[in-house]
Amino acid sequence: MDSADGLPLPRRNWAVLCVALGILMAVLDGAIANVALPTIVRQLHTDPVTSIWVVNAYQLVITICLLPLASLGEIVGYRRVYRSGLAVFTLASLGCALSDSLPQLVAARILQGFGAAGMMSVSLALVRYIYPRALLGRGIGINTLVVALSAAAGPSVASAVLSQATWPWLFAVNLPFGLAALLASISLPKTIRTRLPFDVKGALWNAGAFGLFILSVDGLGHGAPLSVVAAEFVTAIVLGVLLVRREGTLATPMLPIDLLRLRRFRLAISTSICAFVAQMLTFVSLPFYLQNVCGLSQVETGLLMTPWPLAVALVSPFAGRLSDRFPAPLLGVIGLSIFAAGLAALTFLPAEVAAIDVAWRMATCGMGFSLFMTPNSRSMILAAPKQRSGAASGMLGMGRLLGQTSGAALVAVAFGWFPRQGLGTHVALSVACAFAIGAAVVSVTRLRPEESAPPISRRTD
């Protein structure tokens, strides 16, 4: 195994570049497809409803594969899973660019989802091995910075590419970045490996439980028949119960029951889910208010949403350095309080609004969100034994996806129950503020010393 306390320079920088490029492509491709859908519909002569699977297939595969691939990383090594995911993603991007029908494009997007899941499932686990413990917060801050910039740049990159070229180039641009990342991947660290077989049955139950849950929540948000939504949800719950019962008997479960027994980890993932619920409640509901009530254009709305991810990008490195010096619960309370204050200010946004009124509120939300998220992620990673870093990394990604999906569904519920123009957005923002306050209250309780997890048999890569 490589050095127990991070990689030496300059190898560390090349490893960071590899992880950053992979995460940049994975997050960017989740954002650009939404913008490209109308163009894809026209050029592939398909219908808008069916074309949604270009987006849904990618997100769904990532959701159901995060925990199994994180578990696989603990068995075969995080480096192998990340490099394999990177190679699959790059080849699938070529497949997307060469697709001349919707079924081919969706199939290539499914492969892209597998590749993205491979990278996202173990990225933070690799960061834990790349950086010395004293600089881990800085490394996680850089990772958060890359995610924020990728999410913010997605629509702009898609628009820029489509203004000069056809939609296949949206995926073809991944090829040089993917090849560069593959070259840099030789610098990734070797990691601890467990001596246990891969849990195939658990992976299948995990796919069924989380996949059906996401489909049911997404269907609720898009007006699917309640009977279908209820059937998907009930089946997901049944499979989830079976999965928990099975995983609870294993020494190193794929669904990390062992980590969830640790109070610090359990509270950290809970507050993370709440923060992402609040984030998505805001991102989905606010554009309706800005356009339908304030009378702003689509371009103006997009620009006014940008201060949030830009604030995250600016604050993340600073938050990472702070998290190496101060307790994560303390930073979490401060960050979540700022986050809640920004959401409360958005809730009382007037109909006659100037651009600066929206911008400073969004920037406040982004600052608080980042000041909480980076230390919280560091706390989760360090709460797990080093050989269970993959499980912690996978749970971080899963918490983000579950929170964002649930937040989007809650917006649909708010708009359905309060259809009067503007009222649904105010309700959604109020609920978002409540989630942020609740997370802040929970974060106060996280200063109690933690129990340690049992050791796990291991070998080196």
N, C-alpha and C positions, 0 to 999 in steps of 0.2 A: 504494500500500500504506500501511497505518497505520504509526504510529511503530514503528521497529525495536526499541525497548526498552519495550514495553508500552503500555497505554492510559492516558490521563490520568483522574484522578478528576473527576466521579463516574461517568463512562462505564464505568470498570473495574468498579465495583460492580454496575451493571446487567448487564454481560456475565457476571460471575460468577454472579449470580442466575439468569440464563437457563440456563447450563450446569448449575448445581446442581439446578434444578427438573427439567430433562430427565433427568439421571442418576438423581435420586431416583425418578422415575416408572418408568424402565426397570428399575432394580434391584428396586423394590418390587413391580412386577407379575410379576417372576420368582419372588418369594417367596410372594405371597398366593394364587396359583392352587393351590399344593399343599394349603393349608388348606381351600380352597373345593371341592376335588374331590368329597368325599362329598355335599355339598349339591347340586352340579351334577348328579351321577349321579341323585339322587332326583328332582329337579325336571325334568330333561330325559329321564327314563325311559330311561337308557342303562346300559351295564355298566361296571364299574370298569376293566377292561383297556383298552377303547376310549377311556375318558375320559382316560387318561394322555397322549393326544396333545394335550390342552389345554396341558399343561406341555411335552411334548417338542417340539411344533411350534415353539413360541416360542424355546426354547433352540437348536434345530437351525438355524433360520433365522439367528439371531444369529451362530452359529459359522461358517456358510458365507459370510456376507456381510461380516464384519468387514474382512478384507483387501481385497476388491474395492471396498468403499465408501471405505476409507481411501485407496486408489489413485485413486478417482474424485475425492476431495477435493483431491488434489494437482493434478488437471487442471482442475476447475471452481471450486475454492476450498472451504476447510473450512467457511466460513460457510454456503454454499449447501447443502452436504450435511447439515450439522447442522439447519438450518432446515427442509429438506425432510423429514428424518427425524422432526423434532418434529411437523410438520403431519400426516404419515402416521400417527404413533403416536397423536396426539390423535383423528383421525378413526376410526382402527381401534378405539380405546377405546369410542367411541360405537357402532361396529358390534358389539363384544362385548356391550355393555349391551343392545342391541336384539335380540340373537340369541335365537331360540326353538327351536333344534335344535342338536345337537352338531356336525354338519357346518358350519353357519353360524358357530358359535363358534370352531371350529378354523380356518376360513378367516380370520376376523377376527384370531385370534391370530397367524396367519402374517403378516398385514399389520402387526400390532403388532411382530413380530420384525424385519421390514424397517425399521420406524421406529426401534426401539431400537438396531439395528445402526448406522443412520446417525448417531445421537447418540453411541453408545459408541465408534465407530471413530475419531472425530476430536475427542473431548472434550479429551483431554490436549494434542493439537496446538493447539487453540484456547487452552488455558490458557497455553501457551508464548508466544502472541502477546498475551494479555491482560495478563500480569504482566511487570514488568521482570525481567531476568535475576537481579538481586540478591534478588528476592522469589519466584522461581519455586518454590523448595521449599515456601514457605508456601502458594502456590496449589495445588500438588499435595497438600499436607497437607489442605487444605480439601476437595479432591475425594475423597481417601481417607476423610475424616470423613463426607461425605455418603453414600458407598457403605456404610460400616460401619453408620451409623445406619439406613439404608434396609433393609439386610439384617436388622438386629436387630429393627426395628419391624415387619417384614412379617407374621409370624404374629400379633402383637398387634393390628395394624391390621385384618387380615382377621377375626379373632375379634370385634373390637369392631363392625365393620360388620355382620357376619352376625348379631350378637345383636340388632340394631335394624332390619335391612332384609334384602332378598333379595340373592342373589349378583350380579345385574347391577349393583348399586351399587358393587361392588368396582372395576368398570371405569369407571362413570360419574363417580366422584370425580376421575378424571384430567382431566376436561374443564376445570374452572376453572383448574387448575394448568397445563394445556397452553396455554390461551389467555393466561394471564399470562406464560408463558415466550415465547410467540410475540411478544407486545408488547415484551418485554425484548430480543428477539433483534435488534432494530434496532441495538443497541449492540455486537454482535459485530464483531470486527476483520476487515478485508479482509486477505487473505493471499497469499503468493507462489503462483504457478501455473506448472506445467510446460507445455511446448509439445508434448506427446506424446499420441497417441490412447489411448483406453481399450482394455485388453487383454481382449477378449471371450473368446477361447479360453482364456486363462489363468484367467479368472474361472470358466469352466465346469469346468475341471480342478481348480481349487481347491475348488469346491463338491463335486465328486465325491470328491476325496481326503479332505478334512476331514469331510465329511458321513458317508461310509462308515466312516471311522475312529471317529467318535463313536458311530455306530450299533453298530459291532462291540464297542466297549468297554462301551457301555450294555447291549447284549445279553448280554455275558459276566457283567455284574453282576446281571442279572435272570433268569439261567438259560435263555437262548435256546439252541436246538440248536447244538452245536459246529460242525456242518457249515455252518450259516448264518453263524455268527460268523467262521469261518475264511474263507469266501468273501468276506464283506464286508471283512475285514482285508487279505486278499491283494490284492483289487481296489484298496483304498485305497492300499496300498504301490505298486502299479504306477502308478496315477495320480499319486501323489506323486513318484515318480522322474521321470515324464514332465514334471511341473510344474517340478521343480527344474532339469531340463535345459533347458527352455524359458526359464525366468526367468533362468537364468545367462547368457543371451546378450543380455539387455536392459539398457539404460542405467539405467532406473528401474523395476526389476521390481516387480510387485504383491506377490509373495512376496519380502520384502526381502533377497535374497541379498547385495546390496551392503552392507547394514548388518550382516548376520551375519558378513561378512568382518572387521568391526571387532572386535577382541578384547574391548574393554570392553562393547560391546553384546551380543556373543555370551555372555559370562559372566554379564551382568546378566539376560538373558532365561532362561538356564539355571537360575540360582539362584531366580528368580521362579517358574518352573514347579515346582521342588522344594519351595518354600515352600507353594504351593497344593496340591500333592500331600499334604504333611504336614497341612495344615489340613483337607482333606476326609477324610483317613483318621481324623482325630479326631472331626470333626463327625458322621460317619456311624456310627462304631463305638461311641463312648462312650455314647450313649443306651441301647444294648442292655445295657451293663454296669450302668448306673445303675438301669434298670428291672428287669432279669432277675436280677441278682446282689445289688444293694444294696436292692432292693425299693421303689424310689421310684415315685411316680405320674408320669403323663405331664406334668402341670402342674409338679410339682417338678423334673422333668428339664429342661423348657423353661426354667424360671427359672435353673437352675444352669448352663445353656449360655450364658446372657446375659452374664456377666462378660467373656467373650472379646471380642465385638463392642463392648461398652461401653468396654473398655480401649483397643481400637483407636481408638474415637472420641475418647477423652480424650488419647491420646498423639500422634495424627496431627498436629495443629497444632504441637505441641512438636517432633516429629520433623522437620516441614517447616522450621521455623526453624533447627534444628541442621544440616540438610542444606545450607542456604545458607552455613554457616560452616565445616563440617568435611567431610573426604572421605567419599563414600558407602561405599567399601569398609570404612573403619574403623567407621562406624556400622552397616554390614551385619554385620560380625563380632560386634559387641556385641549387636545385636538378635537375630541368629540363635543366638548362644550362650544368651541369655535364653530364647528360643523353645525351644531344645532342652532346657534345664533344666526348663522347665515341662512339656514333653512327657514327659521322664523321670519327673518327679514324678507325672504322671497314670498312667504305666505301672505304678507301684507303689501305686496307689490301693487301699486295703483294702476288703473287703466290708462291714465295719461302718464306715460313713463318716458324718461330720457335714457339714452344708451348707457350713460354712466351709472344710473340707478340699478340697472340689471347687472352691469359688469362687476361692480364692487361686491354685490351680493354673491354672484357666482364665484368670484375670486376668493371670498371669505370661506365659502363652502369647500372649495378645492384646497385651501390652506389647511383647514381643520381636518379634512379627510386624509390628506397626506401625512400630517403630523401624527395622526392616529395609526394609519395603516402600516407605515414602515416599521415603527417600533413593535407593533402588534405582530407583524409577520416574523420579525426577529425573535420575539418571545415564543412564538409557536415552534419555530425551528429548533430553538435551544431547549425547549421543554421536552423534546423527544430525544431518546438516546441517538448517538450519531449513526448507528446502523439502521435506525428507523427514520432517517431524514427523508427518505423517499415517501413514506406514508404521510409525514407532516406536509411535504411539498404538495402531494396529491390532494390532501384535505384543504389546503389553502386554495387551490384551483377550484375544487368542488364547492367550497363555501362561496366563492365569487359567483359561480354559475347559478347555484341555487338562490342566492340573494338577488341577483339580477333578474332571473326568471320570475321569482315571486313578486318582486317589485313591479315588473311589467304587468303581471296579472292583477295586482291590486289597483293599478291605474284603471284597468278596464272595469273593475268592480266599482270604483269611485265614479267613473263617468257614467256607468249604467244606473247607479242609484241616485246620482245628482246630475241630471242631464242639463240643467240650466247653464247657459254659457258662462264659463269662468268659474262656476261653483265647484265643478268636479276637480279642477286643478287646485283650487284652494284646499279642498278636502285631502287630495293626494299629498300636497305639500305639508299639511298639518300632520298627516300620518307619518310622513318621512321625518318630520321634526320629532315626533313621539318615539320613533325607532332610535334616532340619534340620542335622545335624552335617556332612554332606557339602556342603551349600550354604555353611556357614560356612567350611569348608576352602577351597572354591573362591573365596570372597569374599576370602580372604587374598591371593590371587594377583593381585588386580585393581588394584594400585597402580602397575603399570608404565605409562609414558606411552603414549598411544594414537596410532595413525596417523590421519590425516584422510581423509575421504571425498572423492571427486572432485566438482567443481562440477557443477550441473545447470542447463540452460537454463530460464529462467523468465520470467513476466510477472506483472503485478499484477492483482488482482481488479477 
